[in-house]
Amino acid sequence: MTTDLFTPIQMGRYTLRNRIVMAPLTRCRADANNAPQALNVEYYRQRASAGLIISEGSQISLSAVGYLGTPGIYSDAQVAGWQKVTDAVHQRGGLIFLQLWHCGRVSHPSMLPGQQLPVAPSAICAQGYAHTVTGTQAFVTPHELSIAEIAGVVADFAKAAENALRAGFDGVEIHGANGYLIDQFLRDGSNQRRDEYGGSLENRTRFLLDITTAVIKVWGADRVGVRLSPINPFNDMRDSHPQNLFDHVAQALNPFHLAYLHVTEWAGHDDSQPRPEFSFTQLRAAYRGTYMTNGGYTFDSANTAISTGAADLIAFGTLYIANPDLVERFAAGAPLNEPDGSTYYGGNAAGYTDYPSLKN
């Protein structure tokens, strides 16, 4: 019998009814306190037929913020807002993990407590811009975290994991991708430390492993996932030897027996540039647990990946923006709605909760 997107799968302690995952999607529609509101509840409720929903990235502390209108998981108001989301998803029989997020150097003092500098593994300014309340502003040179401060960030991840548990989530995903703080530690373009958190592959991986250990103490390994992005240049990211690095990271995560490893194959928006050489087949072979992938997959290419064993789960991003009933559309072979890119970030219900379902 052929395994496909509709074949149930055991993922950690959960049996997923299908292998269609809603990828984490930043939509910038939290309230003024960075808490989920009624609009967010409806958005996630509509998409609850996914085998698993991974929430948009949620900052673990006030110092982790990097974007306006994005939710956090560090205050009681945020926990209460997320509780309404998880209740709505569970009422429709869905499962939802929270993505734990620290933006690191890609923030701006105007968004942080006391106008403090963003933090990073090294004091290297990323090329690019932050979107602030006063408009677009260039990134600043970040503050290099001390060893003691690194321990404080790890503790913030643990506290945020506890808050996610209070909010009724089914698990958490550690955001180690897309040029944010954990990714900044992993890649040598942003990490030039000379202590136990820099230099060798083992040292650059240490921060992720410390966080993973702390979060597992809260949730258990079978309800924790990790996301990586080996070739995504977003936020001015690069590494000298990405294959060696991320094969090492995958192997270092094997002993944890996580719920899954989530790897995005996204290589950026600039199609004029050659795609970096990287073997995701080799990375998949390096990881011995449940493997989720993401990056422009269609129904057909996703089924091929599942049936050949290239992946166990497929996370869909853009398709889930415009198709709240993506599972049902795939099952029926129905046409897909086209997303409106102008409504991706910020705004109201338009382009967020008003896409039609097959039943409309």
N, C-alpha and C positions, 0 to 999 in steps of 0.2 A: 504494500500500500504506500502511495506517495505521500510524503509529508509536505504540507503546504501552509499558507498563512492561517488556515482555519483549523489546523491540528492543535489540540490542546497541548500544553507543555507545563512541566513542573519547573518552577523558577523559585529557588530557595524553598520557603515553606508554603508557597502559594501554587495552586494549579490555575494557570491562565486559560481562559476559554478560547482564546485565539492568540496569534503571535504578532498582532498588529498593535504597535505601541505609539502613543501620542508623545512625540518628542518634546522636550522643554522648549518653550517659546516665549521670549520676552515680548510683552505687549504693552507695557507702561500704562496700566489702567488701575493701579492701586489708588487708595484715597490719600488725603493730605498727610496721614500718619503712616504712610507706607503699609497700610493694612488692606487685605482683600475686602471688597464691598459686594453689594448685591449683584452688580453686573458680572463680577468674576464668578460668583456662585453659579449663575446661569450658564456662563461660558463653559465651565467644566462639567456641569450637569449634562449639557447637550452632547458631550463627547464621551460619556461614560461607557459606551459599548466597546471601547478599546480594550484589548486584553490587559493593558496597563497604561495609565496616564502618568507621565512624569511632569510635575509642575514646572512652571517658569522658575528661573533662578530666584532664590530668596536670600537676601543678605543675612549673614549670621550675627551682625552687630552694626551699630551706627557707623563704625569706622570702615565697614566693608562696602558701603554704598558707592555706586559709580554711575547710576542713571536715575533720572527723575521718574516718579510714578511707578517704581518697581517695588514689589512687596518685600517685607522682611519677615524674620521669624525670631526676633529678639525681644518683643514687647508683649504684654498681655493682650493688648488690642489686636495685634497681629495674630496671635494664637486664636483668639475668639473669631476673627474673620476667617481664618483658615478652617476652623472647626465647622463653620457653615458650609464651606466648600466640600470638605470630606464627607459630611453628613449627606449632602446632595448626591455625590458620586456613589456613596454606599447604598443609598435608597434605590438607585438604579442598578445595583449589583456590580458596580465597578470597583477597581482597585486603583489607588493613587499613591505615588511616592513623591516626597518633597525634595527638590534639588537645593542643596546647601551651597551657598555662593559667597565668595569674597572677591571683589573686583581688583584689589591690590593697586598697582600703579596707575591703572586706567580709570582714574577718578579725578577730582579736582578739589582743592581746599574749600571752595564755596559750598560743597555738598557735605563736608565733614565737620565733626564737632570742633568748635574753637578754631576753625580755619586751619586745622592741622594738615600736614602733608599726607598724601597717600603713601602707603607702605609697599615695600617690595623686597625681594631677596638682595638686590643690589641697587645702588643709587644711579640707575640708568633710565633716562627719560625715553619713553616710547614716542615714536613719531605718530602724530594724530591729534584728535580733538575730543574734548569732553563737551557734552551738551548740558549746559547749566541754566539756571533761572535767568541769567542775564545774556544768554546766547552761547554760541560756540566759542570755546576757549582752548588754546593749545594745552596739551598735557604738560605737567611740571615734572621736574626731577624729584623722584620719590625719596622717602626716608628709608634707609636700609635697616631692616629689622635686626635687633640684637638677638642673641640666643634666648635671653629671658623673654623678650617680646614675642619670639616665635612660640614659646611655650604658652604665652597668653592667647595667641591666636588659636592654637590647638584647643585650649580650654573653651574658647568662644564657639568653636565647631561642636564640641561636646555639649555645651549648654543649648545651642540651637537644635541639636539632635534631640535633646530632652524636650524642648518646646514642641518640636514636630510630633513627638510621641503624644504629648498632651493635646495636640490639635487633632488627633485622630487619624493621622496618616498610617498607611500600611507599611511604609518603609521610607528610606531616604536614599538619594543619589548624591555622592560627593562630586562637585563640579571641578574636575581637574583639566578642563579644556579651554579652548578659545581665547587664550591670552590673559586669563585671569590669574589670581594669585598662585594657585597650586601649579598651573602651567608655567608661570614665570619662574618658579623654583626648578621645574623639570628641565627647561631648555637653556642651553648655554648662551644663547643670544641675550638673555635677560638675567641670568644667574652667573655672576663672576666672583662668588664668595671664595674664601680660602680656608673656611672652617669645615666642620662636619656636615654642613648643609650645602656645600658647593664643591665643584671640581669633578670628582669621579661620578660615574653613574649611580653608585650606591649612595653617595652623599646627596646628589640632587634629587634622588627619589625619597630620601628620608622624611621630608616634610609631609608628603602624601601618605607615607606609611604611618607616621605618627598620628595623623588625622584619622586615617582608617581605623587604627587601633582604638582611638578614643571614641569614635562613633559606634564601633562594634560593641564596646562596653555598654552602650545605651540600648542598642537595638538587637544585638546578635547578628552574626555575619550573614545569615540567610535572609535578612531584610535590608541589606545595604548593597548598593551598586556604586560603581565608579565610572565617570565619563572622561574620555581622553580624545584629543584631536591631533594626531601625529603630523599632519601636513597643512593645517590651517594657519595661514599667515596673519589672520585677523589680529588687530592690536599690536602690530609690528613684531610678530613672533617669528623666530627662526632657531634652528639647531644645526650644529655641524654634522651630526650623524644621527638623523632621526630614526633610522631603522634599528640601530644598536640601542638607542635610548629606549624606544617604546617596546621593543622585544624584552629588554631588561625589566621595564616597569610591569609588563604583563606577567613575566615569570615571578617577579617579586610579590605580585598580588595573589598568585596561585595558592599559597599556604593558608590564606584567609578563608577560602571557600565561600566567596561572596555570592549574593543572589545573582549578580551578572556583572560583566564588563561591557560598557557601552562605548563604542568607538565610532566617531563620525569620520567619514571619508572625505568630507568637504575640504576643498583646496582653495577656497576663496572665490571672489566674484570676477576676477580678471581673466577672461577666457583667452586673451591675447598672449598670456604667458604660458609656457609649457608646464604641464602638470609635473610636480616633483616626483622623482623616482621613489617609490615606496611599495613594498609588498604587503598588502593587507592579508594575503593568504598566509604569509610567514608569521605575521602577528597573531592571526587567528590560531595557528598551530602552536604558538608559544603559550597561549592561554588555555587552561584545561577545563574551565568552567563554562557556564552559560554565556554565550557571546551574542551581543546585540550590535547591529550596525545601522548606519544612518548616512544619508547623503544623496538626495535626488533619486531615490528608488521609485519605480513605478510598480503597479500591481504585478506585471509580468516579471520584471527583474527581481522583485522581492521574492516571488514564488520560486524563481530559479535559485536564488541564494539559499532559501530554506531547503529546497529539495536536494541540493548538492552538498549541503552541510557547511556552506561557506559562512552561514550565520544561523543562530537559533531563533532570533527575534529581529524584526525590522522596525525601526522608529521612523515615523513620517512626520515632517514638520510643516512645510508649506501646504501640503495637501490637507492637513488637519485644520489649517486656518480657515479654509473656505468650505470644508466638508465636515460638519459636525457628526454626520452619520457615515463616516468613511467606511466603517466595517460593513454596513448594510449596502452601500453603493458597490463596494468590491464584490460582495456576495451576489448581488443582482446583475453585475456587469453594467451598471447604470453609468451615464455620463457624470463627470465631475464638475463641480462649480469652479470657476476661475477666481483666484484671490485678487483682491484690490490692494496693490502694494502701497498706495497712499494712506491706507488705514492700518498698516501694520503696527505702528508705534504711537500710542496715545490716542485720545479721542473718546468717543462714547460707544454706543451700541453699533453704530455703522461700521461694517467690516469686522465686527467682533462677534455679536450674537444674532445678527440678522441674516446670515446665510441660510437659504432654504434647505430643508431636509426633503427626502423623498416623500414624506407624509404630508408636506405642506401643499 
